[in-house]
Amino acid sequence: MAYPRSCDIFCTVVDNYGDIGVCWRLARQLAHEHGLQVRLWVDDLHSFGRMLPELDVALTQQTCRGVGIRLWTADMPEVEPAELVIGAFACRLPESYIRAMAARERKPVWLNLEYLSAEDWVESHHKLPSPHPQLPLTKYFFFPGFTDRTGGLLIERDLLAQRDAFRADAAMQARYWQGLGVSPQRRAGELRVSLFSYENAAIAPLLRAWAEGASPLCCLLPEGRAVPQVAAFFGHAGGRAGDVWQRGSLTVHVLPFVEQPEYDRLLWACDINFVRGEDSCVRAQWAAKPFIWQIYPQQDGVHLDKLDALRARYVEGLPADAALAVRDLWLAWNGGTDVAAAWGRFSERHELLAEHGLAWAKHLSGNDLALNLLDFFRQTE
């Protein structure tokens, strides 16, 4: 069977940018690389508009960059369902839409795109069917992941080639830094670190360690939830894009919230990246630089199991001391203690971890989530 011609993706915005970030990447890839007619149904256009500047939040339907954008409201209009229907992250599709799917002679392939996890149980749950209790429909659970028995990861066709071209072009990198208002010329021994995080009790002690360190450190801080804490460390009530703060060895540049391709370049340009949630975690792995993941915290602590599952896969093949340095800093950044000491051990090994990151990205790159979705459609039809 052929690939589908049309796809509807439904997204409920929960974490401001994480959920819609994944769905927007997937929608663009299906439209641009595979020629599908894609509609992206979103219940919060204001958050979406931060990463898509031309989006008109006053419109209920529009087309941006080859993707149909639809505001998903309680009184959703009657529409013809697509051939491939994706509900992202267990969101509940409108009942009217589900009935319309059931009414089609050829039923759509209906997938629930799950949250990313490196845990072992994901392999046994990937592609499991869930028949509808009343209607002649079956929903399938589709799990992104890090092995060939999962759905893989979102990766654009030419992403790694673009990354490598950027890394090999000193003039391109210089223009990039100049565009951020940062000198292309580094001070002796300087590290450049991106910091994208949720609120975190470890921020202040980490900044203190950077400020008191023997070598200069330039921190690139995108606008977001961490800015108030960083501003408070420097004695400011708040901060905004363009602010530059300095204490001791530490300089912080507050950056505007940028579109996804620009965030990718930030990850490529920095030596070490602090990332949060799902989307930026995956992009940090494609960047192939040492990274520290802040997982979205849950009250019952199960997020730490997911954190450790990815950590265990990621450090395979590393020397024991480097693997331990990764573990200690990831744990310290996610509610542990002594983040300053953990940072010291991690940063000392950043060159080794960068080499490891390149091999890790190459290892993962053959498992393309978008292609796997389309192949599953063809198998299921």
LUMLUMBA-90963 format. One record per atom (N, C-alpha, C): x, y, z; residue in three letters. Coordinates in steps of 0.1 Angstrom, whole numbers, plus 2048, in hexadecimal, padded with zeros to 3 digits. Example, Ala and Ser with C-alpha at 12.3 -4.5 7.8 and 13.67 -1.06 7.14 Angstrom:
BEGIN
8847C784EAla;87B7D384EAla;8847DF84EAla;8807EA847Ser;8897F5847Ser;88180084FSer;
REM end
This chain:
BEGIN
8087F4800Met;800800800Met;80980D800Met;8038177FAAla;80B8247FAAla;80A82B807Ala;812835808Tyr;81283E814Tyr;805846814Tyr;80084B81FPro;7F485481FPro;7F6861818Pro;7EB866813Arg;7EC87380CArg;7E987F816Arg;7E287B821Ser;7DE88682BSer;7E0881839Ser;7E288B842Cys;7E4888850Cys;7DF893858Cys;7D788F863Asp;7D389986DAsp;7DB89687AAsp;7E18A0880Ile;7E889F88CIle;7E18A7897Ile;7DD8A28A2Phe;7D68A98ADPhe;7E08AB8B8Phe;7E08B78BDCys;7EA8BB8C8Cys;7E38C38D2Cys;7E38BF8DFThr;7E08C78EAThr;7EC8CD8F0Thr;7ED8DA8F1Val;7F98E08F6Val;7F98DF906Val;8028D890BVal;8038D691AVal;80F8DD91FVal;81B8DB919Asp;8278E191FAsp;82C8ED916Asp;8238F5912Asn;82690190BAsn;82C8FE8FDAsn;8388F88FDTyr;83F8F68F0Tyr;8438E88EDTyr;8438DF8F7Gly;8488D28F4Gly;83F8CA8EBGly;8328C98EFAsp;8298C18E7Asp;8278C78D9Asp;8258D48D8Ile;8238DA8CBIle;8308DA8C3Ile;83B8DA8CAGly;8488DA8C3Gly;84A8CD8BBGly;8468C28C2Val;8478B58BBVal;83E8B48B0Val;8318B88B2Cys;8278B78A8Cys;82A8C089BCys;8308CC89ETrp;8338D4893Trp;83E8CF88BTrp;8488C9891Arg;8538C388AArg;84E8B7881Arg;8458AF887Leu;8408A3880Leu;8378A8874Leu;82F8B2876Ala;8268B786CAla;82E8BC860Ala;8398C4863Arg;8418C9858Arg;8488BE850Arg;84D8B4858Gln;8558A9851Gln;84B8A1848Gln;83F89E84DLeu;836896845Leu;83289E838Leu;8308AB83AAla;82C8B382EAla;8388B6824Ala;8438B982AHis;84E8BE821His;8568B281BHis;8598A7823Glu;86189D81EGlu;859891818Glu;84C89081BHis;844885817His;83888980FHis;83589680EGly;82B89B805Gly;81C89980AGly;81A896817Leu;80D89581CLeu;8068A281ELeu;7F98A281CGln;7F18AE820Gln;7EE8AD82FGln;7F48B6837Val;7F48B5845Val;7EB8C084BVal;7E28BC854Arg;7DC8C685DArg;7E08C486BArg;7E48CE872Leu;7E88CE880Leu;7DE8D5888Leu;7D78CD890Trp;7CC8D3899Trp;7D28D68A6Trp;7D18E28ABVal;7D88E78B7Val;7CE8EF8BFVal;7CE8EC8CCAsp;7C48F38D5Asp;7CA9008DBAsp;7D69048D8Asp;7DC9108DEAsp;7E69168D3Asp;7E091F8CCLeu;7E89268C1Leu;7F29308C7Leu;7F09358D2His;7F993F8D8His;8069398DBHis;80792E8E2Ser;8149278E4Ser;81A9238D7Ser;81291E8CEPhe;81891A8C1Phe;81E9268B9Phe;8189328BBGly;81D93E8B4Gly;82A9428B8Gly;82F93E8C4Arg;83D9418C8Arg;84793B8BFArg;84492F8B9Met;84E9288B1Met;84A9298A2Met;83F93089FLeu;83B932891Leu;836940890Leu;83F94A88DPro;83C95888EPro;83195C885Pro;830956879Glu;82595B870Glu;817955873Glu;81694D87DLeu;809947881Leu;800953886Leu;7F4953880Asp;7EA95D885Asp;7E195788FAsp;7E395A89CVal;7DB9538A6Val;7CC9568A6Val;7C896089EAla;7BA96489DAla;7B395B893Ala;7BA95488BLeu;7B394B881Leu;7B193D886Leu;7A6938882Thr;7A392A886Thr;7A992087CThr;7AC924870Gln;7B391C866Gln;7BC92485DGln;7C791F85AGln;7D1925851Gln;7DB91B84DGln;7E391F843Thr;7EE91683FThr;7FB91D841Thr;804917848Cys;81291C84ACys;81C912846Cys;82591683DArg;83090D839Arg;82C8FF834Arg;82190082DGly;81C8F4826Gly;8138EB830Gly;8118EF83CVal;8098E7845Val;7FC8EF849Val;7F18E8848Gly;7E48EE84DGly;7E48EF85CGly;7E28FB861Ile;7E18FD870Ile;7D28FF873Ile;7CC8F787CArg;7BE8F9880Arg;7BD8FB88FArg;7B5904893Leu;7B39068A2Leu;7A98FB8A6Leu;7AD8F38B0Trp;7A58E88B5Trp;79C8ED8C1Trp;78F8EE8BEThr;7868F38C9Thr;77C8E98CCThr;7748EB8D7Ala;76A8E28DBAla;75F8E08D1Ala;75C8EA8C9Asp;7528E98BFAsp;7598E78B1Asp;7618DD8B0Met;7698DA8A4Met;75F8D8899Met;7618DE88DPro;7588DB882Pro;7598CD87CPro;74F8C9875Glu;74F8BC86EGlu;75A8BD863Glu;7638B3863Val;76D8B3858Val;76F8A5854Val;7748A3848Glu;778896843Glu;785891849Glu;786886850Pro;792882856Pro;79D87F84CPro;7A9880850Ala;7B487D847Ala;7B686E847Ala;7BF86983EGlu;7C285B83DGlu;7CA856849Glu;7D385F84ELeu;7DB85C85ALeu;7D8866864Leu;7D4861870Val;7CF86A87BVal;7D8867887Val;7DF87288CIle;7E8871897Ile;7E38798A3Ile;7E08738AEGly;7DD87A8BAGly;7EA87A8C2Gly;7EF8868C5Ala;7FC8878CCAla;7FB8878DBAla;80387E8E1Phe;80487E8F0Phe;7F787C8F7Phe;7EF8728F2Ala;7E386D8F9Ala;7D88788F9Ala;7D98828F0Cys;7CD88B8F0Cys;7C18848EBCys;7B58898EFArg;7A98828ECArg;7A38898DFArg;7A18828D5Leu;79C8888C8Leu;78D88B8CALeu;7888958C3Pro;77A8998C4Pro;77188D8C0Pro;76688C8C7Glu;75D8818C4Glu;7578818B6Glu;75588E8B1Ser;74F88F8A4Ser;75988A899Ser;76688C89CTyr;770888893Tyr;772879893Tyr;77187389FIle;7728658A0Ile;76685E899Ile;75A86389AArg;74F85E893Arg;75185F884Arg;75786A880Ala;75986C871Ala;76386286CAla;76D85E874Met;777854871Met;77084786FMet;767844878Ala;760837878Ala;75783686CAla;752841867Ala;74884185CAla;74F83F84FAla;75C84184EArg;76383F841Arg;76483083DArg;76282E830Glu;76382082CGlu;77181A82EGlu;77B82282AArg;78981E82EArg;78D82683AArg;78E81F845Lys;790826852Lys;79F82C852Lys;7A0837858Pro;7AE83D859Pro;7B6834862Pro;7C3835861Val;7CC82F86AVal;7CE839876Val;7CB835882Trp;7CA83E88DTrp;7D583A897Trp;7DE84489ALeu;7E98428A2Leu;7E984B8AELeu;7ED8468BAAsn;7F084F8C5Asn;7FF8508C6Asn;80485B8C3Leu;81385E8C4Leu;8168608D3Leu;81D8578D9Glu;8208588E7Glu;82C8608EBGlu;82E8638F8Tyr;83986A8FCTyr;8468628FATyr;8518688F9Leu;85E8628F7Leu;86385B904Leu;86884F903Ser;86E84990ESer;87883F909Ser;88383D911Ala;88D83390EAla;88B827916Ala;88082691EGlu;87E81A927Glu;87C80D91EGlu;880802924Asp;87F7F591DAsp;8707F2919Asp;8677F5921Trp;8597F191FTrp;8537F7912Trp;85980290DVal;853808901Val;8537FF8F5Val;85E7F68F4Glu;85E7ED8E9Glu;8537E48E8Glu;84E7DF8F3Ser;8437D58F3Ser;8357DC8F2Ser;8357E98F4His;8287F08F2His;8277F78E5His;8327F98DEHis;8328008D1His;8297F88C7His;8208008C0Lys;8167FB8B6Lys;80B7F28BCLys;8097F28C8Leu;7FE7EA8CELeu;7F17F08C9Leu;7E77E88C6Pro;7DA7ED8C2Pro;7D17EF8CDPro;7C77F88CCSer;7BD7FB8D6Ser;7B07FD8CFSer;7A87F28CDPro;79B7F38C6Pro;7917FD8CEPro;78A8058C6His;78080D8CCHis;7758058D2His;7708088DDPro;7668008E4Pro;7587FF8DDPro;7558098D5Gln;7488098CEGln;74980A8BEGln;7538108B9Leu;7548138ABLeu;75E80A8A4Leu;75D808897Pro;7667FF890Pro;77380788DPro;77A80A897Leu;787811896Leu;79180B89FLeu;79E80C89BThr;7A98078A4Thr;7B38128A5Thr;7B78168B1Lys;7C281F8B3Lys;7CE8178B7Lys;7DA81C8B2Tyr;7E78158B5Tyr;7F081F8BCTyr;7F78198C6Phe;8008218CEPhe;80E8218C7Phe;81382D8C4Phe;82082E8BDPhe;82A8358C6Phe;83482E8CAPhe;83E8338D4Phe;84B8378CDPhe;84E8448CDPro;85C8488C9Pro;8668418D3Pro;8728408CEGly;87C8398D7Gly;8898388D0Gly;8928318D7Phe;8A08318D4Phe;8A58238CEPhe;89C81A8CBThr;8A080D8C6Thr;89880B8B9Thr;89C8018B2Asp;8957FD8A5Asp;8887F68A8Asp;8847F38B4Arg;8787ED8B8Arg;86E7F88BDArg;8718058BBThr;8698108BEThr;8678188B2Thr;85F8238B3Gly;85C82C8A8Gly;8678358A4Gly;8728368ABGly;87E83E8A8Gly;87B84D8ACGly;8838568A5Leu;8838648A9Leu;88186D89DLeu;87B87989FLeu;87A882894Leu;887887890Leu;88A886883Ile;89688B87DIle;89488E86FIle;89689B86BGlu;89489F85DGlu;89F899855Glu;89C897848Arg;8A489083FArg;8B389583EArg;8B48A283EAsp;8C18A883DAsp;8C78AF849Asp;8C18AB855Leu;8C58B2861Leu;8D48B0865Leu;8D98A4864Leu;8E68A2869Leu;8F08A885FLeu;8EC8A8852Ala;8F58AF848Ala;8F68BE84AAla;8EA8C484EGln;8EA8D2851Gln;8F38D585EGln;8F28CC868Arg;8FA8CE874Arg;9098CD871Arg;90C8C3869Asp;91B8C1866Asp;9208CD85DAsp;9188D2854Ala;91C8DE84CAla;91E8EA855Ala;9158EC85FPhe;9178F7869Phe;9248F5871Phe;9268E9876Arg;9328E787EArg;93F8E9876Arg;93F8E7869Ala;94B8E8861Ala;94D8F685BAla;9448FF85DAsp;94590C857Asp;947917862Asp;95391B864Ala;95692586EAla;95093286CAla;94F93685FAla;94894385CAla;93994285FAla;93393785CMet;925936860Met;92393786FMet;92B930876Gln;92A931885Gln;92D93F88AGln;936946884Ala;939954888Ala;92D95D886Ala;92695B87AArg;91A963877Arg;90F95F881Arg;90F953885Tyr;90494F88ETyr;90695689CTyr;9139558A1Trp;91595C8AETrp;91396B8ADTrp;9179718A2Gln;91597F8A1Gln;9069838A1Gln;8FE97A89BGly;8EF97C89BGly;8E997B8A9Gly;8F09748B2Leu;8EB9748C0Leu;8F197F8C8Leu;8FA9878C3Gly;9009918CBGly;90C98C8D3Gly;9119808CFVal;91C97A8D7Val;92897A8CEVal;93497D8D4Ser;94097E8CCSer;9439708C6Ser;94796F8B9Pro;94B9638B4Pro;95895E8BAPro;9609678BFGln;96D9648C5Gln;96C9608D3Gln;9709548D6Arg;96E94F8E4Arg;97A9538ECArg;9789558F9Arg;983957903Arg;98A94A905Arg;99694A90AAla;99E93E90CAla;996935916Ala;994929912Gly;98D91F91AGly;97E92091CGly;978929914Glu;96A92C916Glu;961920911Glu;95791D919Leu;94D914915Leu;94091C912Leu;939917908Arg;92C91E904Arg;921913907Arg;91791790FVal;90D90D914Val;8FF913912Val;8F690C90CSer;8E891090BSer;8E190A917Ser;8D791391CLeu;8D090F928Leu;8C1911926Leu;8BA906923Phe;8AC906920Phe;8A68FC92BPhe;89E902934Ser;89A8F993FSer;88D8FE945Ser;8868F594DTyr;87B8F9955Tyr;881900962Tyr;87890596AGlu;87D90A977Glu;8848FE97EGlu;88F902985Asn;8988F798AAsn;8A08FD996Asn;89F8F69A1Ala;8A78FA9ADAla;8B68FA9ABAla;8BA8F29A1Ala;8C98F199EAla;8CE8FC996Ala;8C6905991Ile;8CB910989Ile;8D5919990Ile;8D191E99CAla;8DA9279A3Ala;8E79219A6Ala;8E89159ACPro;8F590F9AFPro;8FD90D9A2Pro;8F790A997Leu;8FE90898BLeu;904915986Leu;8FC91F986Leu;90192C982Leu;90C93198BLeu;90B92E998Arg;9169329A1Arg;92392B99EArg;92291E99AAla;92E916996Ala;93491C98AAla;92C920980Trp;931926974Trp;937933977Trp;93193B97FAla;937949982Ala;94494798AAla;94593D992Glu;95193C99AGlu;95C933993Glu;95992E988Gly;962925981Gly;96F92C97CGly;979924979Ala;986929975Ala;98692E967Ala;97C92895ESer;97C92B950Ser;96F93394DSer;97093B942Pro;96494393FPro;959939939Pro;94C93D93CLeu;941935937Leu;93793F931Leu;93293D925Cys;92894591FCys;91B93D91ECys;911941925Cys;90493A926Cys;8FA94191DCys;8F4939914Leu;8EA93E90ALeu;8DC939910Leu;8D4943914Leu;8C894091BLeu;8BB944913Leu;8B593B90CPro;8A993F905Pro;89E94390EPro;89694D90AGlu;88A952912Glu;882946916Glu;87D946922Gly;87593A927Gly;87493A936Gly;87192E93BArg;86D92D949Arg;87992F952Arg;88692D94DAla;89192E956Ala;89693C957Ala;89294594FVal;89795394FVal;89595A95DVal;88A959963Pro;889960970Pro;89395B97BPro;89694F97BGln;89F94A985Gln;8AE94E981Gln;8B194E975Val;8BE953971Val;8BF962973Val;8B596A970Ala;8B5978973Ala;8B797B982Ala;8B097398AAla;8B1975999Ala;8BF97299EAla;8C6969998Phe;8D496699CPhe;8DD97399APhe;8DA97A98FPhe;8E198798DPhe;8DB993993Phe;8D199199BGly;8CB99C9A3Gly;8C19A499BGly;8BB99E990His;8B19A5988His;8A399F98BHis;8999A7989Ala;88B9A398BAla;88699A980Ala;88C99C974Gly;888994968Gly;89299695DGly;890990952Gly;899992947Gly;89199093AGly;89799592FArg;891994922Arg;89D992917Arg;89898E90BAla;8A298C901Ala;8AB9988FFAla;8B89968FDGly;8C19A18FCGly;8C99A4908Gly;8C49A0914Asp;8CB9A3920Asp;8D899B921Asp;8E29A1926Val;8EF99A928Val;8F399D937Val;8F699293ETrp;8F999394CTrp;90798C94ETrp;90F992958Gln;91C98C95AGln;91F98C969Gln;92598196DArg;92A98097BArg;93697697AArg;94297B97FGly;94D97297FGly;95196D971Gly;952960970Ser;955959963Ser;94995795ASer;93D95B95FLeu;931958958Leu;92B964951Leu;927962944Thr;92096C93DThr;913965937Thr;90896B939Val;8FB965935Val;8F596F92AVal;8F196991FHis;8EA970914His;8DC96B914His;8D2973916Val;8C496F915Val;8C0970906Val;8BB965900Leu;8B89648F2Leu;8A99658F0Leu;8A496A8E5Pro;8969698E2Pro;89295A8E0Pro;8859578E2Phe;88094A8DFPhe;8809498D0Phe;88693F8CAVal;88893E8BCVal;8809328B6Val;8809328A8Glu;87A9278A1Glu;88391B8A3Glu;87D90F8A0Gln;8849038A2Gln;89290289AGln;89290588EPro;8A0904887Pro;8AA90D88EPro;8A6919893Glu;8B092189AGlu;8B491B8A7Glu;8AB9148AETyr;8AF90E8BATyr;8B99028B7Tyr;8B78FB8ACAsp;8C08F18A8Asp;8CE8F68A7Asp;8CF9028A0Arg;8DD90889EArg;8E390C8ACArg;8DB9108B5Leu;8E09138C2Leu;8E79078C8Leu;8E08FC8C7Leu;8E58EF8CDLeu;8F28EB8C5Leu;8F28ED8B8Trp;8FE8EA8B1Trp;90A8F28B5Trp;9078FF8B8Ala;9129098BAAla;9189088C8Ala;9109038D2Cys;9159038DFCys;91D8F78E2Cys;9258F78EDAsp;92D8EC8F1Asp;9258E28F9Asp;91C8E6901Ile;9148DE90AIle;9068E490AIle;8FC8DB90AAsn;8EE8E090AAsn;8E68DA915Asn;8DF8E391DPhe;8D58DF926Phe;8C88E091FPhe;8C08D591FVal;8B38D5918Val;8A98CF921Val;89C8D291DArg;8918CE925Arg;8868C791DArg;87E8BE923Gly;8738B891CGly;8778AE911Gly;86E8AC908Glu;8718A28FEGlu;8778A88F1Glu;8728B28ECAsp;8768B78DFAsp;8858BC8DFAsp;8888C48E8Ser;8968C98E9Ser;8A08BE8EDSer;89B8B48F4Cys;8A48A98F8Cys;8A88A18EBCys;89F89F8E2Val;8A28988D6Val;8AB8A18CDVal;8A88AE8CCArg;8B08B68C4Arg;8BF8B78C9Arg;8C08B78D6Ala;8CE8B78DCAla;8D68AA8D8Ala;8CF89F8D7Gln;8D68938D2Gln;8DA8948C4Gln;8D289A8BBTrp;8D689C8ADTrp;8E18A68ADTrp;8E28AF8B6Ala;8ED8B98B6Ala;8FA8B38B9Ala;8FA8A78C0Ala;90689F8C3Ala;90F8A78CCAla;90A8AF8D5Lys;9128B68DFLys;90F8B08ECLys;9178B18F6Pro;9148AC904Pro;9078B4908Pro;8FE8AC90EPhe;8F18B3912Phe;8ED8AD920Phe;8E58B6927Ile;8DF8B3934Ile;8D08B4932Ile;8C98AA935Trp;8BB8AA933Trp;8B38AC940Trp;8AA8B6940Gln;8A18B894BGln;8938B2946Gln;88F8A794CIle;8838A1948Ile;8778A894FIle;86C8A8949Tyr;8608AF94FTyr;85D8A895CTyr;85D8AF968Pro;85B8A8975Pro;84D8A4977Pro;84C89897DGln;83F893982Gln;83F890991Gln;834892997Gln;8338919A6Gln;8378849ABGln;8338799A3Asp;83686C9A8Asp;8448679A6Asp;84C86F99FGly;85A86C99DGly;85D862992Gly;85385E98AVal;85585497FVal;85E85A974Val;85E868974His;86786E969His;87586A96BHis;87A867977Leu;888864979Leu;88B856973Leu;88184D972Asp;88384196BAsp;88684395DAsp;87E84C957Lys;88084F948Lys;88D856946Lys;89185F950Leu;89E86594FLeu;8A985B94FLeu;8A9852958Asp;8B4848959Asp;8B483E94EAsp;8A883C948Ala;8A883293CAla;8AF838930Ala;8AD84592ELeu;8B484C923Leu;8C384D926Leu;8C6851932Arg;8D4852937Arg;8DB845935Arg;8D583A938Ala;8DC82D937Ala;8DF829929Ala;8D582C920Arg;8D882A911Arg;8E383390CArg;8E283F910Tyr;8EB84A90ATyr;8F984790ETyr;8FC84291AVal;90A84191EVal;91083491AVal;90982B913Glu;90F81E90FGlu;91B821906Glu;92681B90AGly;93381C902Gly;93C827908Gly;93782F911Leu;940839917Leu;949833922Leu;954838924Pro;95C834930Pro;95483693DPro;95782E947Ala;94F82E953Ala;94F83C959Ala;95A843959Asp;95A850960Asp;95285A959Asp;95285A94BAla;949863944Ala;93A860946Ala;937853945Ala;92984E948Ala;924853955Ala;92D85295FLeu;92A85696DLeu;92886596DLeu;93086D966Ala;92E87B966Ala;92187F960Ala;91D879955Val;90F87B94FVal;904878959Val;90586D960Arg;8FB869969Arg;8FA873975Arg;90587797AAsp;905880986Asp;8FF88E982Asp;903893977Leu;8FE8A0973Leu;8EF8A0970Leu;8EB895968Trp;8DC894965Trp;8D4893972Trp;8D988B97BLeu;8D188A988Leu;8D1897990Leu;8DD89D991Ala;8DE8AA998Ala;8D48B4992Ala;8D48B5985Trp;8CB8BF97ETrp;8BD8BB97FTrp;8B98AF982Asn;8AB8AB984Asn;8A88A8992Asn;8AC8B199BGly;8A88B09A9Gly;8B28AA9B3Gly;8BE8A69AEGly;8C88A19B6Gly;8D08AC9BEGly;8DC8A99C2Thr;8E48B39CAThr;8F18B59C3Thr;8F88BF9C8Asp;9068C29C4Asp;9088C39B5Asp;9008CC9AFVal;9008CE9A0Val;90E8D499CVal;9148DC9A5Ala;9218E29A2Ala;92B8D89A0Ala;92D8CE9A9Ala;9378C49A7Ala;9348BB99BAla;9278B8999Ala;9248AF98EAla;9278B7981Ala;9258C4980Trp;9288CB974Trp;9378CB971Trp;93F8CC97CGly;94D8CC97AGly;9528BF973Gly;94D8B4978Arg;9518A7972Arg;94C8A5964Arg;9408AA961Phe;93A8A9954Phe;9428B294APhe;9448BE94ESer;94A8C8944Ser;9588C4941Ser;95F8BE94AGlu;96D8B9948Glu;96E8AF93CGlu;9628A893AArg;96289E930Arg;95A8A2924Arg;9588AF921His;94E8B3917His;9548AF909His;9618AF907Glu;9668AB8FAGlu;96389C8F7Glu;966894901Leu;9638858FFLeu;9548838FDLeu;94C88A904Leu;93D889903Leu;93888E8F5Leu;93F8988EFAla;93C89D8E2Ala;93F8928D8Ala;94A88B8D9Glu;94D8808D0Glu;9438758D1Glu;93F8728DDHis;9358688E0His;92786C8D9His;9248798DBGly;91887E8D5Gly;91687C8C6Gly;92187E8BFLeu;92187C8B0Leu;91E86D8ADLeu;9248648B4Ala;9218568B2Ala;9138528B6Ala;90E8588C1Trp;9018558C5Trp;8F685A8BBTrp;8F88668B6Ala;8EF86C8ACAla;8EF8638A0Ala;8FA85F89BLys;8FB85688FLys;8F3849892Lys;8F584489DHis;8EE8378A1His;8DF8398A1His;8DA8448A5Leu;8CC8468A6Leu;8C584A898Leu;8CD85088FSer;8C8857884Ser;8C184E87ASer;8C384187AGly;8BC839870Gly;8AE835874Gly;8A983987FAsn;89C835884Asn;893842884Asn;88D845878Asp;886851875Asp;87784F879Asp;872857883Leu;865856887Leu;85A85887CLeu;85C863874Ala;85386686AAla;85285A860Ala;85D85585BLeu;85D84A852Leu;85683D859Leu;85983B865Asn;85383086CAsn;84483186DAsn;83F83D86FLeu;83183F870Leu;82A83C862Leu;831840857Leu;82B83E84ALeu;82C82F846Leu;83782884AAsp;83881A848Asp;82E81284FAsp;82B81685CPhe;820810863Phe;81381285DPhe;81081E857Phe;804820850Phe;803816844Phe;80D81483DArg;80D80B831Arg;80B7FD836Arg;8107F9841Gln;80F7EB846Gln;8007E984BGln;7FA7F4850Thr;7EE7F2857Thr;7E27F384EThr;7E37FB843Glu;7D87FD83AGlu;7D37F0834Glu;
REM end
